[in-house]
């Protein structure tokens, strides 16, 4: 899905997911409150709550009533596996087709990285 057409709550989810994968939030760390994250992102608190609800439903956060939401054990691994599957099944196929069309070889790309 094109990021511009992606619903805001999914964009917010992506921001938190990336933060977990990048190690900004580690397992056991408290996530920002709904209000704090909404203010930081310029988003509606209800939209942030919807994004957080999805994390809760997916078992990626633990909720401690009156305290906050914490990154659950195993969340980073679950997120990595889900994003890896999405990349392999949805992102890579059109990239591979374009590489074939343009006669770009993987070794050419790897050379540019180093």
C-alpha positions, 0 to 999 in steps of 0.5 A: 500500500502506498504510504500516502493512501495509508490510514493515519492510525497505520502510519502511527503504528509504523512509527512505533513499530520502527521505533521498536525494531530500531531499539528506541523502545526495548521490550519492557520499555513504556511507550509514550502515553496516547496524549503525549504521542498524539501531541508529538505526531500532531495526531488526534488522540483517538487515532493514536488510541486505535493504533495502540489498540492494534498493538494490544490485540496483536500481543505486542504491548502489555497494559498496566492499568493506571500506569501505561503500555509497555513493549511486550516480550517477543514484540521485536521478533514478532514485528520483524517476522511480520515485516519480513513476510510483508517485504518478501511477499509484497515489496520484493516482487515488483522490485525484482520485476523492475530489476529484470526489466532494467537488467540490474543485477543484485551484485551491482547493488551490493557493490554500491553499498560498500 
